Each structure stands twice: as C-alpha cells, then as structure tokens.
Amino acid sequence: MPGDFDTVKERIDIVALIGERVPLKKAGRVYKGLCPFHVEKTPSFQVDPERRNFHCFSCDEKGDVFTWLEKWENLTPAEALRTLADRAGIELTSSRRTPEDKEREDRLRKLMDTALFYFTQGLRHPQHGKAASEYLAGRGITAATIEKFALGYAPDLWDGLLSYLKKKGFTEEEGITAGVLRAGERGAYDWFRGRLIVPIRDSRGRVIAFGGRAMQPDQPGKYVNSPNTPLFNKSATLYGLDLAKAAIRRDDVAVIVEGYFDTIASHQAGITNVVASMGTALTQEQYVVLQDMKLERIVVAFDGDAAGQRSAERRGRDLLPLLQRHSGRAGAGQVGTRGYGTLYVTVLPEAMDPDDLARREPAKLKALIADASSLLDFLIGKIRERSRLDQSEGRLRYLDEVAALLAAEPDPVRREVYLSNVASDTGVDPALVRKRVEAALLAPPRQAPAGRPAFGTDQETYDEPAAVEMKQTPLSERYVMALLTRFPEEIARVDLVPDDLETPELRDLLNHLRSGKRPFSDLPAHLAATAAALGAFVPELGDETDPGQAIEIAAQRLREQRLRDRLGEARAKLARTKDGDVDALGQEVARLANDLAAVMARVERRTVLQGESDRREAE
C-alpha cells in the first residue's frame, strides 16, 4: 500500500485539486489563497506544487493531497486513496482488476443508478406512488428529506423494473447480480415490488443496495434488503454515513441506531451525526469504519421497547470484543489506549425508538446522546442493578463479574478508577479488590455468561475438542440449547423434557438451567465445557426477533419431531406385538398421539397469532 500512496501522490496535481475548491493565485513558486479552514481577510494559505503540500501559516492546517481530501470531504485515508486513484486512473495494487472486472463493476454501478431513477419516479407517480407518499407524510417525512435520502417506491409489478432495465441495455443476469431482481421458475422478477424504497449508499454517496419496506399487510417480511453483492457488504456498511460523516467529524461523535427511519428522522430533526447498522448488531467491520475516523465517542442507542430494554446488557457485552481488538488487548496495561472509553451506550425511554423521539422530542434525544454512559459504566451499572449488594453472596457475585470486565480494560488508570468505585460499592478493601482483578487478568479465559465468548477472547477460542464433539449432535438440539445458553432467562418458555435430547451433556445442561442455578459461573466443569462449545453455534438473530419467541418455536419443533419419532417407534412395536403387552402399548401410542396433537395445536396457534401481529404491525 505505501507504493500506492506514492504513485497516486505523484500523479495528482495538488494545485488543480485544491484549486477546484479554493481560488488560488500564483505567487512565485507557490500558490496563495484564503484559508478554507478558518475565516480570514488576508491570504495565509499556500499550496506548493514542488513539495506537493499545502500549509496555512495562520491556523497551521497542513498536509498533502490525501490530507486535503480527508479534511475537506471527510474521507478516511483509505477512501481518500481510492478517490484519488480513480481520479488519476490508477489501479491500486491492493485491488488489481482485469479490464473485464472493471467493466462489470462500472455496469453494475450504472444499473444501480438506473434502478434508483426508476424507484424515485415510482414514488412521484400519482397512482403507483400514492400509498407510499401518504405513508411518508404520515410519518412526518418532508419533501426535502425525501429528496435528501432519495426515497422511492417500487410499483407493485412483477416486471416493472425488469422491463425498464432491459430498455436501458441491462440483462436479467446483471439485475440479479446487483440484487434488484430475483430468479424465479418463470424467469427474473422485481424483488422490491410494492415496497417503499430506501437507497443504501457507500461513504462516497454511490448507491450500492436498497432496502424495501412493505406497504401491504400481506407482504412477507416488513423489511427486505438487497443481498450481499459485488458492490454491497451489509456487515461493512453503515446506512447514512455519506450524509453524516461531515457532522461526525465536526462533533467528533458518531451515533449508531438500528433502522433506516431512525436515521432519517434524526437527520430531519437536525441530529445529523447519526448512522444505522441496518437492523443488526454493530459488526466488527462497521466499528472499524468509525474507528478509522479516530473519533472521541461512538454512541450506540438502544430502543426503549421491551425487546430493546431486555437485550441492552446482552448487546452491550457483545460490543466488548470490538473494543478489545482495537485497544491493545494483547498488551494489557499499556497506557494511552482508550480502551472502553471510545464506545458509549444510551437506552431510550420505555416504548420509544430514535424515530419516535426525533419526531416528538428531538431535544430529549440530543440530551440522551450527550449523557450517554461509557460502555464500562453501562455494563457495571446493569450488573449493580441485578445484584443483591445488601447480601454477602450478592456482593461477591458483583465483584466477580465486574473484576472480569476490569481485567479486560487495557488502561491501568481507568481500571484503577473503577476499582475504587467497586470497593466503595461492596465495602471490600481496595487492595483485595485489586487482587481479585489481577487474578482475573492472569487467569485463562473462562466460559462467558450466557454462552458468549469470555472477555478478551475471540469466538474461535471455543473450537476445542468439546466443540468438535458438539458438531456431532443433532442440529435441532444444538440450535435450541445454543440459544438457551445465550438467553437463559427464557428457560420458562421451553416446553422440553430432558428425554427430548439425545445428547447426555445437553440433557444435563437443560436440567441445570431448569433448576435455576445461575449465573453460568456456577456450572460444573463438564457442563461449562458444553456451554462454551455451544457458544460457537449461537445463531445471529435479527434485532426485530424476540429471543424468547425464537427459543419457544425451536423447542416446540424439536419436541414435535421427538414425539413423531417416539410415536412411530411405538406404532411399529405395537404392530409387531402379539401378546399381553398390546394394551399397554396401545395406551402408549394414544398418549404420544395426544401429546403430539397438543404440540401441533400450539405451533398452529402461534403461527396464526404471529400472522395477525405482523399484519397489525404493518398497518
């Protein structure tokens, strides 16, 4: 990569680049102009074409072509390099492409722009776009915001976009590759038909994907998104970053919300440093994008609804590995790292999300962002809330949990401050608290609460022999129990008995969970290994998914399958029996049949209720 920087720097005319934004006049061997970084009347800003740099002798802003783009257009170093390489017609060594590859990418980008035009025109159509326009008006989205975010509508036609793309010279295959068409038995069809369209753009403002919101209650899925494509990687994309990065750099703060409309409403309310993780937990790649901007604070805003409140601590803990990978965890004790200090958390008021708050009380949303707690304060506060500090055992549990957090904090000064607070909370001598933290610091990684990786440990750490054996267990069992290790508080919703599980270790773990013996640090060694192994198989649930419902449905399906298996075995055995056991076997078959019918009825009732709930939510 250093070679790329040198090559690009040599090929870019810095005078021409800066001259596009700042009027420059030649003064000897340099060019002078009014500084764009501060207000002045006498030119103190100069550009040196020989040295290929700029410098303001008043405010001391200086740099080269890359620094200029980073400051002026709010780009990261990598983005500045790519932008200038494109300007100079240079193919970077890190992304060498054949002419054919480049042509394919160029055509996909043109296709996405063509699709965007089709969608924006669809919203303006007096007939096709009427319902979507009324929906946006009902949410208080203004015409200026619609234009700013380029919102659109996909007419409810199977081949509307398909026909339009063909007229513009694109093929079905290209539309499918770009993620705007889907392949069906009778050919390609419009994937986003009948949906309000939210364009997803990269940090440079180029359309790379779309999100679509259902406009009818019978449409499957409230939201659908483009799949990952050659242009779009969902886990590495932050919605709205192209529009938010200037404010993010200005404020030195980025705010992360969940959904498109959380971002849109926030920007409309004047809170323009907001981006969205698009309905998923913040990913490693998304965090790196913001970390590269070297921000003072990254604030994650959790919804205030029941699901958001319930998952706040769990998701807060899920953010820890992101920080540990970027704060010198291997060199714990290193002074000067920000550690947990970069990431902050705020939980919105009950039953509120950023969209609601931005529209109704934007000042309150701003205050919540400004008053966000550091991740460490947030997590320790949650531990304190559920600890019985008036009891000796409660104080010990509190001390153990917090010690694990403090052991993973790389800044010894921050660690010492929190250590003193814990000593005050528990009434334990600070020297003894320090020893507890040091012991946790030196101890090998332990199995994490609720099936998550231990602090400072990557998920892959769990792929030990126990995890390898776990791969041999039935998938349905592994799925249910992996979810339960992550959400043990949902055990009451599980209609399973130990005999429903074939794996002895999983039966023991289920019994342990049913006994209410928690936290997971209470697990016997063999069960701790089993729970740790399950951690590698925990599925990723979307943010709109209720973990309890997911567990309940999975458990009911597993229970149904086990009852079917047993009923089949009992019927086969009854068919083979010719003596006195016939009555007993007949009763067993009847009992199993009744149990199976009851489980199937519950599954059917849940399906009906969920369908009604989805329809009400869509309305």
C-alpha positions as CSV (number, residue, x, y, z in Angstrom):
1,M,0.0,0.0,0.0
2,P,2.8,2.6,0.6
3,G,3.7,2.2,-3.0
4,D,0.1,3.1,-4.0
5,F,0.3,6.3,-1.9
6,D,3.5,7.4,-3.5
7,T,2.3,6.6,-7.0
8,V,-1.0,8.4,-6.6
9,K,0.6,11.4,-4.9
10,E,3.0,11.8,-7.8
11,R,0.2,11.7,-10.4
12,I,-2.2,14.2,-8.7
13,D,-1.8,17.9,-9.4
14,I,-2.3,19.3,-5.9
15,V,-2.8,22.8,-7.3
16,A,-5.6,21.7,-9.6
17,L,-7.2,19.6,-6.8
18,I,-7.3,22.3,-4.2
19,G,-8.0,25.0,-6.9
20,E,-11.4,23.3,-7.5
21,R,-12.4,24.5,-4.0
22,V,-10.2,27.5,-3.2
23,P,-9.4,30.3,-5.6
24,L,-5.6,30.4,-5.9
25,K,-3.2,32.9,-7.3
26,K,0.4,32.2,-8.3
27,A,3.0,33.9,-6.0
28,G,6.5,32.9,-7.1
29,R,6.9,29.2,-7.0
30,V,3.8,28.7,-4.8
31,Y,0.1,29.5,-5.0
32,K,-1.8,31.5,-2.4
33,G,-5.4,31.9,-1.3
34,L,-7.8,32.5,1.6
35,C,-7.6,29.6,4.0
36,P,-10.8,27.3,3.8
37,F,-10.3,26.1,7.4
38,H,-10.8,29.5,9.1
39,V,-12.1,32.9,8.4
40,E,-9.5,35.4,7.2
41,K,-9.2,38.5,5.0
42,T,-5.5,38.3,4.1
43,P,-4.4,35.1,2.3
44,S,-2.2,32.9,4.6
45,F,-2.9,29.6,2.8
46,Q,-0.4,28.4,0.3
47,V,0.0,25.4,-2.0
48,D,3.5,24.2,-3.0
49,P,3.4,22.2,-6.3
50,E,7.0,21.1,-5.9
51,R,6.7,19.8,-2.4
52,R,3.1,18.6,-3.2
53,N,1.7,20.0,0.1
54,F,-0.4,22.8,1.5
55,H,0.0,24.9,4.6
56,C,-1.9,27.7,6.3
57,F,0.6,29.9,8.3
58,S,-2.3,31.3,10.4
59,C,-4.2,28.2,11.7
60,D,-1.4,25.7,10.9
61,E,-3.6,23.3,8.9
62,K,-1.3,21.4,6.6
63,G,-0.8,18.2,4.6
64,D,-0.8,16.6,1.2
65,V,-3.4,15.6,-1.4
66,F,-4.7,12.8,0.9
67,T,-4.9,15.1,4.0
68,W,-6.8,17.6,1.8
69,L,-9.5,15.1,0.9
70,E,-9.7,13.7,4.4
71,K,-10.3,17.2,5.8
72,W,-12.3,18.7,3.0
73,E,-14.5,15.8,2.1
74,N,-14.5,14.0,5.4
75,L,-12.9,10.8,4.0
76,T,-10.9,8.1,5.7
77,P,-7.3,7.6,4.5
78,A,-8.4,4.5,2.6
79,E,-11.3,6.4,0.9
80,A,-9.0,9.3,0.0
81,L,-6.6,6.9,-1.6
82,R,-9.3,5.2,-3.6
83,T,-10.8,8.5,-4.7
84,L,-7.6,10.0,-5.9
85,A,-6.6,6.7,-7.6
86,D,-9.8,6.8,-9.5
87,R,-9.1,10.5,-10.4
88,A,-5.6,9.6,-11.7
89,G,-6.8,6.4,-13.5
90,I,-4.5,4.2,-11.3
91,E,-5.4,0.6,-10.4
92,L,-4.4,0.0,-6.8
93,T,-2.1,-2.9,-6.1
94,S,-4.4,-4.0,-3.3
95,S,-7.3,-4.4,-5.7
96,R,-5.9,-5.3,-9.1
97,R,-8.7,-6.0,-11.5
98,T,-8.8,-7.0,-15.1
99,P,-10.4,-4.7,-17.7
100,E,-13.4,-7.1,-17.8
101,D,-13.8,-6.9,-14.0
102,K,-13.7,-3.1,-14.1
103,E,-16.3,-3.0,-16.9
104,R,-18.6,-5.3,-14.9
105,E,-18.4,-3.1,-11.8
106,D,-19.0,0.0,-13.9
107,R,-22.1,-1.6,-15.5
108,L,-23.4,-2.6,-12.0
109,R,-23.0,0.9,-10.7
110,K,-24.8,2.3,-13.7
111,L,-27.5,-0.3,-13.2
112,M,-28.0,0.8,-9.6
113,D,-28.3,4.4,-10.7
114,T,-30.8,3.4,-13.3
115,A,-32.8,1.5,-10.7
116,L,-32.7,4.4,-8.3
117,F,-34.2,6.7,-11.0
118,Y,-37.0,4.1,-11.6
119,F,-37.8,4.0,-7.9
120,T,-37.7,7.8,-7.3
121,Q,-40.0,8.2,-10.3
122,G,-42.3,5.5,-8.9
123,L,-42.8,7.5,-5.7
124,R,-43.7,10.6,-7.8
125,H,-46.3,8.6,-9.9
126,P,-49.8,9.9,-9.0
127,Q,-51.2,6.3,-9.0
128,H,-48.4,3.9,-8.1
129,G,-46.7,6.1,-5.5
130,K,-49.8,7.4,-3.8
131,A,-49.9,5.0,-0.8
132,A,-46.1,5.3,-0.2
133,S,-46.3,9.1,-0.4
134,E,-49.2,9.1,2.2
135,Y,-47.2,6.8,4.4
136,L,-44.2,9.1,4.4
137,A,-46.4,12.1,5.1
138,G,-48.0,10.2,8.0
139,R,-44.5,9.7,9.5
140,G,-43.8,13.4,9.1
141,I,-41.1,12.9,6.4
142,T,-40.8,16.2,4.5
143,A,-40.2,16.6,0.7
144,A,-36.7,17.9,1.4
145,T,-35.9,14.8,3.4
146,I,-37.3,12.5,0.8
147,E,-35.1,14.2,-1.8
148,K,-32.0,14.2,0.6
149,F,-32.3,10.5,1.2
150,A,-33.6,9.8,-2.4
151,L,-36.5,7.7,-1.1
152,G,-38.6,6.0,-3.7
153,Y,-41.2,3.4,-4.4
154,A,-41.2,0.1,-6.5
155,P,-44.5,-0.2,-8.3
156,D,-46.4,-3.4,-7.5
157,L,-45.5,-5.0,-10.8
158,W,-43.6,-8.3,-11.3
159,D,-41.6,-7.0,-14.2
160,G,-41.7,-3.2,-14.0
161,L,-38.1,-2.7,-13.1
162,L,-37.0,-5.7,-15.2
163,S,-38.6,-4.2,-18.3
164,Y,-37.1,-0.8,-17.6
165,L,-33.6,-2.2,-17.1
166,K,-33.8,-4.1,-20.4
167,K,-34.8,-1.0,-22.2
168,K,-31.7,0.6,-20.8
169,G,-29.5,-2.2,-22.1
170,F,-29.1,-4.3,-19.0
171,T,-29.6,-8.0,-18.8
172,E,-31.6,-10.2,-16.3
173,E,-28.3,-11.6,-15.0
174,E,-26.9,-8.2,-14.2
175,G,-30.1,-7.3,-12.4
176,I,-29.9,-10.5,-10.3
177,T,-26.2,-9.9,-9.6
178,A,-27.0,-6.3,-8.4
179,G,-29.7,-7.7,-6.1
180,V,-32.7,-5.8,-7.6
181,L,-34.1,-8.8,-9.4
182,R,-34.6,-12.4,-8.3
183,A,-34.6,-15.5,-10.3
184,G,-37.8,-17.5,-10.4
185,E,-39.1,-20.6,-12.2
186,R,-40.5,-18.4,-15.0
187,G,-37.6,-16.0,-15.1
188,A,-36.4,-13.0,-13.3
189,Y,-38.9,-10.7,-11.4
190,D,-38.7,-7.4,-9.4
191,W,-37.5,-8.2,-5.9
192,F,-38.7,-4.9,-4.3
193,R,-42.1,-4.7,-6.0
194,G,-44.8,-2.9,-3.9
195,R,-42.3,-1.5,-1.4
196,L,-41.2,1.9,-0.2
197,I,-37.5,2.1,-1.3
198,V,-34.6,3.3,0.8
199,P,-31.4,3.6,-1.2
200,I,-28.2,2.4,0.6
201,R,-25.1,4.4,-0.3
202,D,-21.5,3.9,0.4
203,S,-19.4,6.6,2.2
204,R,-18.8,8.3,-1.1
205,G,-22.5,8.6,-1.9
206,R,-22.7,5.8,-4.5
207,V,-25.8,3.6,-4.5
208,I,-24.8,0.1,-3.6
209,A,-28.0,-1.5,-2.4
210,F,-31.7,-0.9,-1.5
211,G,-33.9,-1.5,1.5
212,G,-37.6,-2.0,1.0
213,R,-40.5,-1.6,3.4
214,A,-43.8,-3.4,2.9
215,M,-46.8,-1.3,2.0
216,Q,-49.4,-4.0,2.3
217,P,-50.1,-6.2,5.4
218,D,-50.0,-9.4,3.4
219,Q,-46.4,-8.8,2.1
220,P,-43.9,-11.3,3.6
221,G,-41.4,-9.5,5.7
222,K,-41.8,-6.0,7.0
223,Y,-38.4,-5.1,5.5
224,V,-36.3,-6.8,2.8
225,N,-32.8,-5.7,1.8
226,S,-30.5,-6.3,-1.1
227,P,-28.4,-9.5,-0.6
228,N,-24.6,-9.1,-0.5
229,T,-23.4,-8.3,-4.0
230,P,-20.1,-7.3,-5.6
231,L,-20.9,-3.7,-4.6
232,F,-22.6,-4.3,-1.2
233,N,-21.4,-6.0,2.0
234,K,-24.1,-5.4,4.7
235,S,-21.8,-6.1,7.6
236,A,-19.3,-3.4,6.4
237,T,-21.9,-0.8,5.6
238,L,-23.4,2.0,7.8
239,Y,-26.6,3.5,6.4
240,G,-26.4,7.2,6.1
241,L,-22.6,7.6,6.6
242,D,-22.3,9.6,3.3
243,L,-24.6,12.2,4.7
244,A,-23.5,12.0,8.3
245,K,-19.7,12.0,8.1
246,A,-19.2,15.8,8.0
247,A,-21.2,16.2,11.2
248,I,-19.5,13.2,12.7
249,R,-16.1,14.7,12.1
250,R,-17.3,18.2,13.3
251,D,-18.7,16.8,16.5
252,D,-16.1,14.1,16.9
253,V,-19.1,11.8,17.8
254,A,-21.0,9.1,15.8
255,V,-24.4,7.9,16.9
256,I,-25.4,4.4,15.8
257,V,-29.1,3.5,15.6
258,E,-30.8,0.4,14.2
259,G,-33.1,1.3,11.4
260,Y,-33.4,3.4,8.3
261,F,-36.1,5.6,9.6
262,D,-34.3,6.1,12.9
263,T,-31.6,7.7,10.9
264,I,-33.9,9.7,8.5
265,A,-35.9,11.1,11.4
266,S,-32.8,12.1,13.3
267,H,-31.3,13.9,10.4
268,Q,-34.6,15.7,9.7
269,A,-34.6,16.8,13.3
270,G,-31.1,18.3,12.9
271,I,-29.2,15.5,14.6
272,T,-27.0,14.7,11.5
273,N,-24.2,12.6,13.0
274,V,-26.5,9.5,13.1
275,V,-26.0,6.3,11.1
276,A,-27.7,2.9,11.2
277,S,-26.4,-0.6,11.5
278,M,-29.4,-1.6,9.4
279,G,-31.2,-3.9,11.9
280,T,-28.2,-5.9,13.0
281,A,-25.9,-5.6,16.0
282,L,-22.8,-3.4,15.3
283,T,-20.3,-5.6,13.4
284,Q,-16.6,-5.7,13.5
285,E,-16.4,-4.2,10.0
286,Q,-18.8,-1.3,10.9
287,Y,-16.9,-0.5,14.0
288,V,-13.6,-0.3,12.1
289,V,-15.1,2.2,9.7
290,L,-15.9,4.5,12.5
291,Q,-12.7,3.7,14.5
292,D,-10.7,4.7,11.4
293,M,-12.1,8.2,11.8
294,K,-10.4,8.4,15.2
295,L,-13.5,9.7,17.0
296,E,-13.7,10.7,20.6
297,R,-17.0,8.9,21.1
298,I,-19.2,6.3,19.3
299,V,-22.6,6.2,20.9
300,V,-24.9,3.2,20.4
301,A,-28.6,4.0,21.0
302,F,-30.7,1.0,22.1
303,D,-34.5,1.1,21.5
304,G,-36.6,1.6,24.6
305,D,-39.2,-1.0,23.7
306,A,-39.4,-4.2,25.7
307,A,-37.0,-6.1,23.4
308,G,-34.5,-3.3,23.4
309,Q,-34.6,-3.0,27.2
310,R,-34.3,-6.7,27.7
311,S,-31.3,-7.0,25.3
312,A,-29.4,-3.9,26.2
313,E,-26.9,-5.5,28.6
314,R,-26.5,-8.6,26.4
315,R,-25.8,-6.4,23.3
316,G,-23.6,-4.2,25.3
317,R,-21.5,-7.2,26.3
318,D,-21.4,-8.2,22.6
319,L,-19.7,-4.9,21.8
320,L,-16.7,-5.7,24.1
321,P,-14.7,-7.8,21.6
322,L,-14.9,-4.9,19.1
323,L,-13.1,-2.7,21.6
324,Q,-10.7,-5.3,22.8
325,R,-9.4,-6.0,19.3
326,H,-8.7,-2.3,18.8
327,S,-7.3,-1.3,22.2
328,G,-4.1,-3.3,22.5
329,R,-5.7,-6.2,24.5
330,A,-2.5,-8.3,24.0
331,G,-0.6,-5.5,25.8
332,A,-3.0,-5.0,28.6
333,G,-1.6,-2.4,31.0
334,Q,-0.5,-0.2,28.1
335,V,-1.0,3.5,29.0
336,G,-2.6,5.8,26.4
337,T,-5.1,3.4,24.9
338,R,-8.7,4.5,25.0
339,G,-9.9,1.0,25.9
340,Y,-13.7,1.0,26.6
341,G,-13.6,4.8,26.6
342,T,-14.4,5.2,22.9
343,L,-17.8,3.4,23.0
344,Y,-20.8,4.8,24.8
345,V,-24.3,3.5,25.3
346,T,-27.7,5.1,25.8
347,V,-31.0,3.3,26.3
348,L,-34.1,5.3,25.1
349,P,-37.2,5.8,27.3
350,E,-39.7,3.0,27.5
351,A,-41.5,2.1,24.3
352,M,-39.6,4.7,22.3
353,D,-37.1,4.4,19.4
354,P,-34.9,7.1,17.9
355,D,-37.5,7.7,15.1
356,D,-40.2,8.4,17.7
357,L,-38.0,10.6,19.9
358,A,-36.5,12.6,17.0
359,R,-40.0,13.5,15.7
360,R,-41.6,14.2,19.1
361,E,-38.8,15.4,21.4
362,P,-35.6,16.0,19.5
363,A,-34.1,17.9,22.3
364,K,-34.5,14.9,24.6
365,L,-32.8,12.7,22.1
366,K,-29.9,15.1,21.9
367,A,-29.7,15.1,25.7
368,L,-29.7,11.3,25.9
369,I,-26.8,11.2,23.3
370,A,-24.8,13.8,25.2
371,D,-25.4,12.0,28.5
372,A,-24.6,8.5,27.2
373,S,-22.7,6.3,29.6
374,S,-19.4,4.7,28.7
375,L,-19.7,1.1,27.9
376,L,-18.0,0.1,31.1
377,D,-20.2,2.4,33.2
378,F,-23.3,1.0,31.5
379,L,-22.3,-2.7,32.0
380,I,-21.3,-2.2,35.6
381,G,-24.5,-0.3,36.2
382,K,-26.5,-3.2,34.8
383,I,-24.6,-5.7,37.0
384,R,-25.2,-3.5,40.0
385,E,-29.0,-3.2,39.3
386,R,-29.4,-7.0,39.4
387,S,-27.0,-7.7,42.3
388,R,-28.1,-8.0,45.9
389,L,-25.5,-5.8,47.4
390,D,-27.2,-6.0,50.7
391,Q,-26.2,-9.6,50.9
392,S,-22.7,-11.1,51.2
393,E,-23.2,-13.6,48.3
394,G,-24.6,-10.8,46.1
395,R,-21.6,-8.6,46.7
396,L,-19.2,-11.5,45.9
397,R,-21.0,-12.2,42.6
398,Y,-21.0,-8.5,41.8
399,L,-17.3,-8.3,42.5
400,D,-16.5,-11.4,40.3
401,E,-18.5,-10.1,37.3
402,V,-17.0,-6.6,37.5
403,A,-13.5,-8.0,38.0
404,A,-13.8,-9.8,34.7
405,L,-14.7,-6.6,33.0
406,L,-11.9,-4.6,34.6
407,A,-9.4,-7.3,33.8
408,A,-10.1,-6.7,30.1
409,E,-9.7,-2.9,30.4
410,P,-6.2,-2.1,28.9
411,D,-5.8,1.3,30.5
412,P,-4.5,0.8,34.1
413,V,-5.5,4.3,35.1
414,R,-9.1,3.8,34.1
415,R,-9.0,0.3,35.7
416,E,-7.8,1.8,39.0
417,V,-10.7,4.4,39.0
418,Y,-13.3,1.8,38.5
419,L,-11.6,-0.5,41.0
420,S,-12.0,2.2,43.7
421,N,-15.7,2.5,42.8
422,V,-16.2,-1.3,43.1
423,A,-14.5,-1.2,46.5
424,S,-16.9,1.5,47.6
425,D,-19.9,-0.4,46.3
426,T,-19.0,-3.6,48.1
427,G,-17.3,-2.3,51.2
428,V,-14.3,-4.5,50.3
429,D,-10.8,-3.2,50.9
430,P,-9.4,-1.8,47.6
431,A,-6.3,-3.9,47.9
432,L,-8.4,-7.0,48.0
433,V,-10.5,-5.8,45.0
434,R,-7.2,-5.2,43.1
435,K,-6.0,-8.7,43.8
436,R,-9.4,-10.1,42.5
437,V,-9.0,-8.1,39.3
438,E,-5.3,-9.1,38.9
439,A,-6.3,-12.7,39.4
440,A,-8.9,-12.4,36.7
441,L,-6.3,-10.6,34.5
442,L,-3.9,-13.5,34.8
443,A,-6.5,-16.3,34.7
444,P,-7.1,-18.2,31.4
445,P,-10.2,-17.2,29.6
446,R,-13.3,-18.6,31.3
447,Q,-16.6,-19.6,29.8
448,A,-18.6,-16.4,29.3
449,P,-22.0,-15.7,30.8
450,A,-24.9,-16.7,28.7
451,G,-22.8,-18.6,26.1
452,R,-20.9,-15.6,24.9
453,P,-17.1,-15.6,24.4
454,A,-15.2,-14.8,27.5
455,F,-14.0,-11.3,27.8
456,G,-10.9,-10.6,25.6
457,T,-11.4,-14.0,23.8
458,D,-12.3,-14.5,20.2
459,Q,-15.2,-16.9,19.4
460,E,-12.7,-19.3,17.8
461,T,-11.2,-20.0,21.2
462,Y,-14.1,-22.3,21.8
463,D,-13.3,-24.6,18.9
464,E,-11.7,-27.1,21.2
465,P,-12.4,-30.9,21.4
466,A,-15.7,-30.2,23.2
467,A,-16.8,-28.1,20.4
468,V,-15.8,-30.7,17.8
469,E,-17.9,-33.3,19.6
470,M,-20.8,-30.8,19.7
471,K,-20.8,-30.8,15.9
472,Q,-21.9,-34.4,16.1
473,T,-25.1,-33.6,18.0
474,P,-28.4,-33.2,16.1
475,L,-28.7,-29.7,14.7
476,S,-32.1,-29.1,16.2
477,E,-30.8,-29.9,19.7
478,R,-27.7,-27.8,19.2
479,Y,-29.8,-24.8,17.9
480,V,-32.2,-24.8,20.9
481,M,-29.5,-25.2,23.5
482,A,-27.2,-22.7,22.0
483,L,-30.0,-20.1,22.2
484,L,-30.7,-21.1,25.8
485,T,-27.1,-20.7,26.8
486,R,-27.2,-17.1,25.4
487,F,-30.7,-16.3,26.8
488,P,-31.0,-18.4,29.9
489,E,-33.7,-16.1,31.3
490,E,-36.1,-17.6,28.6
491,I,-35.9,-21.1,30.1
492,A,-39.6,-20.9,31.3
493,R,-40.8,-20.7,27.7
494,V,-39.2,-24.0,26.7
495,D,-41.6,-27.0,26.5
496,L,-38.9,-29.7,26.6
497,V,-38.1,-32.6,28.9
498,P,-34.5,-34.0,29.1
499,D,-35.6,-37.1,27.2
500,D,-36.2,-34.9,24.2
501,L,-32.5,-34.5,23.9
502,E,-30.3,-37.3,22.6
503,T,-27.0,-35.9,23.9
504,P,-26.3,-36.6,27.6
505,E,-24.4,-33.4,28.1
506,L,-27.2,-31.3,26.7
507,R,-29.7,-33.2,28.9
508,D,-27.6,-32.3,32.0
509,L,-27.3,-28.7,30.9
510,L,-31.1,-28.4,30.4
511,N,-31.7,-29.8,33.9
512,H,-29.2,-27.3,35.3
513,L,-31.0,-24.4,33.6
514,R,-34.4,-25.7,34.8
515,S,-33.1,-25.8,38.4
516,G,-32.5,-22.0,38.2
517,K,-28.8,-22.4,39.2
518,R,-27.3,-19.3,37.6
519,P,-25.1,-17.4,36.7
520,F,-23.1,-19.7,34.5
521,S,-20.1,-19.4,36.7
522,D,-21.9,-22.0,38.9
523,L,-21.7,-24.7,36.2
524,P,-19.8,-27.8,36.9
525,A,-16.6,-28.2,34.8
526,H,-18.1,-30.6,32.3
527,L,-21.2,-28.5,31.8
528,A,-19.1,-25.3,31.5
529,A,-17.2,-27.0,28.6
530,T,-20.5,-28.0,27.0
531,A,-21.9,-24.4,27.3
532,A,-18.7,-23.0,26.0
533,A,-18.8,-25.3,23.0
534,L,-22.4,-24.3,22.3
535,G,-21.2,-20.7,22.2
536,A,-19.6,-21.3,18.8
537,F,-23.0,-22.3,17.4
538,V,-25.2,-19.4,18.7
539,P,-27.2,-18.2,15.7
540,E,-27.3,-14.4,14.8
541,L,-30.8,-13.2,15.5
542,G,-32.1,-10.0,13.7
543,D,-32.8,-7.1,16.0
544,E,-36.6,-7.4,15.5
545,T,-36.5,-11.0,16.6
546,D,-37.7,-11.8,20.1
547,P,-35.2,-14.3,21.5
548,G,-37.9,-15.9,23.7
549,Q,-40.2,-16.5,20.7
550,A,-37.3,-17.9,18.7
551,I,-36.4,-20.3,21.5
552,E,-40.1,-21.3,22.1
553,I,-40.7,-22.0,18.4
554,A,-37.4,-24.0,18.0
555,A,-38.2,-26.0,21.2
556,Q,-41.7,-26.8,20.0
557,R,-40.4,-28.0,16.7
558,L,-37.8,-30.2,18.4
559,R,-40.5,-31.5,20.8
560,E,-42.8,-32.2,17.8
561,Q,-40.1,-34.1,16.0
562,R,-39.2,-36.2,19.1
563,L,-42.9,-37.1,19.6
564,R,-43.2,-38.1,16.0
565,D,-40.2,-40.4,16.3
566,R,-41.5,-42.0,19.5
567,L,-45.0,-42.4,18.1
568,G,-43.6,-44.1,15.0
569,E,-41.5,-46.4,17.1
570,A,-44.4,-47.2,19.4
571,R,-46.7,-48.0,16.5
572,A,-44.1,-50.2,14.9
573,K,-43.6,-52.0,18.2
574,L,-47.4,-52.4,18.6
575,A,-47.7,-53.9,15.1
576,R,-45.0,-56.5,16.0
577,T,-46.5,-57.4,19.4
578,K,-48.9,-60.4,19.7
579,D,-49.1,-61.0,23.4
580,G,-50.3,-59.3,26.6
581,D,-48.3,-56.0,26.1
582,V,-50.8,-54.9,23.4
583,D,-53.0,-52.9,25.8
584,A,-50.0,-51.1,27.4
585,L,-48.5,-50.3,24.0
586,G,-51.9,-49.1,22.7
587,Q,-52.2,-46.7,25.6
588,E,-48.6,-45.5,25.0
589,V,-49.5,-44.9,21.3
590,A,-52.6,-43.0,22.3
591,R,-50.7,-40.9,24.9
592,L,-48.0,-40.0,22.4
593,A,-50.6,-39.1,19.7
594,N,-52.4,-36.8,22.2
595,D,-49.1,-35.1,23.2
596,L,-48.2,-34.7,19.5
597,A,-51.6,-33.2,18.7
598,A,-51.3,-30.8,21.6
599,V,-47.8,-29.6,20.5
600,M,-49.0,-29.2,16.9
601,A,-52.0,-27.2,18.1
602,R,-49.7,-24.8,20.0
603,V,-47.5,-24.4,16.9
604,E,-50.5,-23.7,14.7
605,R,-51.9,-21.2,17.2
606,R,-48.6,-19.4,17.5
607,T,-48.4,-19.2,13.7
608,V,-51.9,-17.7,13.5
609,L,-51.2,-15.2,16.3
610,Q,-47.9,-14.2,14.7
611,G,-49.5,-13.6,11.4
612,E,-52.1,-11.3,13.0
613,S,-49.4,-9.5,14.9
614,D,-47.4,-9.0,11.7
615,R,-50.4,-7.6,9.9
616,R,-51.2,-5.2,12.8
617,E,-47.5,-4.0,12.8
618,A,-47.5,-3.5,9.1
619,E,-50.6,-1.3,9.4
